[in-house]
Amino acid sequence: MSTQGIIPVVDLGQLSLSHDGNPSPEEWQRVGQAIAKNFTDIGFVYLTSHGVPETQISSLVASGSKFFDLDLKVKNKYPRNPEKQQGYVEVDREKFDPAHFKHELREAYDVKRSDGVFPDEEVPFFRRDAESFINTCKALSLRLLKAVAVGLDLDESFFVDTHQEICSDNNASCMRLLHYPPVPEAVPAEAIRCGAHTDYGTITLLFQDDIGGLQVRDRNNEWVNADPLPGAILVNVGDILQFWTADKFVATEHRVLIPEEEKRMKTSRRSVVFFVHPDDPVLIKPLGSSSAYPPVTAREHVLRRFKETYTY
């Protein structure tokens, strides 16, 4: 295990999707314990040797870029459906930190189902690229969920069994393509690329480009940079996993700043996020005898968080 700044780096080794054969018990323990330690200390970890093909990532980003380059009127033909969690979210439609920022300069396209709404006419390969990427992320997520259970000394299937319907109508997991446009010459007052927030679900997988700007709040309540690490996935704890573990794991606040350097301000920032949630009916209650949080179903939790975030 090495470190990228304050956020540690863990090599997945035999847990990689590209590894032939079953990982050894020792590998499950090594990776599970390392992830559990980092989720306890800062709530984030970089994962290398994950096995997600770079060609899948680059193809999806290219399709997303083609969509985001379209005229706003065209993009708004595919608005995000709150119930289906699929479609386009324009700039300022979603606000994570409205108390501090009037403008959050980003747009997104959410994909929950590969047979859902897509801009097939304008970006014919988008659906294909999204489906391929989602299937890969689902496979990796299930390995990570097993490793987390091992790291917590739970039955190894504890989290896998509660995440059987990822990216379905019975589960809030989804993939999100994000585009942070070049910042205007006159930066709007009280603007940021993404306001401080925690993620809603169990874990989140982030694939970011090399522009930077992401910061996470550490245990000392200080903002630290989560700089891009080539070839690595940044994985973090969501609210539900913090509830589930009775605060052993921390769902860390994070944000994306507007860069100070003019060159980076004038450059788009792009990332792909895969949000992993339990199946909707799963009742989340703290492990052991803790009463730190009242029980809540996965669906009840995510609907409440969506209501707090979106302006429709």
N, C-alpha and C positions, 0 to 999 in steps of 0.2 A: 504493500500500500504506500503510495506517495501522495504528495499534496500539490494542489494548484491554488496558491495563495492559502486562504484559511479553509477552503473546501477540499476535503481529501479525494484522492483518486483510487478507485478499486478496479483491478483487472478481473473480469468475469471468468477468465480461464475456461474450464470445462462447461460452464453454464452458458457460454456463447452459443448463439444459434448456428454458428458454423462448425461447432464441435460434433464429430461423429460419435455416437454412443452415449450412454448415460453417464452423467457426472458421478464421481465417487462420493460416498458419504462425507469424506474429509473435505471435498470441494464445496459441498452444500454448507458445511459448517464454517469453512473459511469465509466464504462470501457472505453468508447469512449473518455471522457475527460482526463482520466489518460494516455491513450496511446498517445493522442495528446500532452499532456504536456511533456512526455518523448521523443517523436519524435522531439519536439521543442528544448528541453534542450540538449540531447546527441544523439538522433537518434537511440537509442537501448532501449529495455525493455525485462525483463524476464517475461514470462507468466506461471503461475501455474494453476492447476485445468483445464487443457485444454481438457482433455478427449481423447487424442490420446493414445490408448492402448500400454502399455510397451511391450507386447508380439509382436505387429506389428513391433515396432522399433527393438527389439532384433533379430527377425527372419530375417528382412531385413539386418541388420548389419552382421549377420552370413552368409547369402548368399553372401554379398559383400566381406566378409573376405575370403570365399572359392574361389571367383574369383581372388582376388588380390594375393592369395597364388600360383596361377598357374604360369607356366613358361612364361616369357615375350613373347616368340614366339607364345604361345597359346593366350595370352591376345591380342596380335596385330592382331589376326584373326578378331577382332571385333573393328576396329578403329572408332573413333568418326567421323560421317559424318557431316560436317559443315552445310549442308542444313537441315538435319533432326534432328540435335542436339542430336544424340544418339550414344553411343558407348564409347570405352575406350580411355583415354588420358594418355599417359605414362609420366614419370618424364621428366621435362624440355620442354615438348611440349607447355606448356602454361606459359606465364610469365607476371605477373602483374606489376613488378617493375624492369625492365631490366636495368634502369639507375643506380641502386644501387646493384643489385644482379645478378650474372651470373647463379646461380643455384637455382631453387625452388623445394625442395625435396618433391614432392607429386605426386600421381597418382589419377585418377578419372574414374568413369563410369557414364555417363549421360543417363538419361531415360526421354524421352518426351512422348512416346506412349507405352502403354503396349503391343501393337501388333507389335512393332518395333523389331530391332535386339537385340537378347539376346544370351548369351552362354548357350543355353538350354542343349546341350550335356554334358558340363562340370559342370554346376550348375543348375540342373533341377528345383529347387524351386525359383530361382531368379525372373523369370517373375511373378510368382504368388505373391511373397512377395512385389515386386515393385508395382504391380497393386493395391493391397490392401492398401498399404501405400499412394500412390498418391491419391486414392479416398478419403481417410481420410483427407489428407492435403488440398485437394480442398474444402471439406466441411468446414474445419476450416478457411481457407483463406477467404472464402466468408463472414463468420461471422466477421472476423477481418476487412475486407474492409467496411462492413456496420458500424462497430463501429468507424472506422476512419472518415467516412463521418459524423456520428453523432457528433464526437468530433470537427469537423470543421464547424459545423452548416450548413452543406449542406443537400440536399435531401438525405435521408438514402440509396437510391438505386444508388447514383451517381457513386460510384466505382464498385458496383456489376454489374451494367448494362454494364460497359466497360470491364468486365473480364468474359464474358460468355463462352469462349471457351478455358479455361485453359488446357494446355497440349494437344493441338491439332495442326494440320498443319497450323492453322490460329492464333497461339498464341505462344510466345516464352517461356512460363513457362515450367520449367522442374525440375526434381529431380536429385540430384547429390550425389553419394556415393564418399566419399573422404578417401584416405588412405595415411598417412604420414609414410613412412617406417622407421625402426630403422636407426639412423644416423650412417654412416660408421665411423670406428675408426679414419681415417684421414678425418676430416670434410673438404669438398672442400672449397676453398677460395671463399669469397663473396657468401655464401650460406644462405638460409633461408627456412623455410617450406612453407610459403606463403607470397609473397610480399604485401606491402601496396596497397590497392585498395578500391574503392567503388563498390557496387553492381549495376547492370544495370537497374533493373526493378522497380516495385512498392514497394513491401516488400519482405523480405527474412525470412524464418523460419529455424533456425539452431538447430539440435539435436547433441550435442557433448558428447564425452566420458569424463572420469575423468582425462585425461592426462594433459590438460591445454595447455597454450601457446598462446591463443588468446588475442590480445590487440586491443583496440579501441582508436582513437585520440579524446580527449574531446575538448570542446569549447575553452579551454586555450592552445590548440595545444600541449597537453602533452599526452603521451601514458599511458593508464591505463589498468589493467588486467580485462578481462571478464572471470572470473573463472567459471568452470562448477558448476551449481546448480542442484543437483539431482532432477529429475522429472520436470524440467522447460524447456521451449523452449525459445531460445533467438531470438527475432524478431527485425529486423532493417529496416531502410528506404533505398530505392534504389534511383538511380539518377532520375528516372522518377517521383517519388513522390516529390522529391525536386523541380524539374522543375514545376510540377503541382501546388505546393503550393507557388511558387515564393519565395523559400528559407525560408519559415516559418518552414518547417521540414528540417532536415539536413541529407544528405546521408554521414554518417561518415566513414572515412577511417579506415580500420582494417587490421591486419596482424597476422600471426602465427609464433612465434619465435621457433628456435631450443632451447630446454630446456638446462639449465646448469647442472642439476643433471644427473649423469651418468646413473642411473637407468631409468630415463625417456627418455634419449637419445636413449637407447637400446630398448625402447618399442614403438610399433606402436601406432599412434594416428589415431582414426577413427571418422568420423562424417557423418551425413546425412543432406543435405541442400535441401530446397524446394524454388525455385525462382519463384516469382509470377509476371507476366507481364500482361499488358493490351492486348486485342486482337489487332492483327497486324494493322488493318486500323485505329485504334483510333488515333485521332489527339490530341497530348498533347500540350496544351497551358496554360500559367499561369492563375490561378483563378483570378477573378476580372478584373481589368483594367491594371494589371501589364504587362510590356513589358520586364521583366527580361530575358526572353529566347525567341528565335524565335520558332514558332510552328514546331513540328516534329511528324511524325507518330511513333507509337511504334516500327514498323518493321524497319524503317530507323534508329532509334536510336540504336537498339540492333545489327543490322548488322555492324554499324560503330564501336561499342565497341568490337564485336567479332574480327573484322579485326585488331584492335589495340592489341589484347591479344594473339592470337594463331599464332604459327609458322607452316604453312603447305607448 
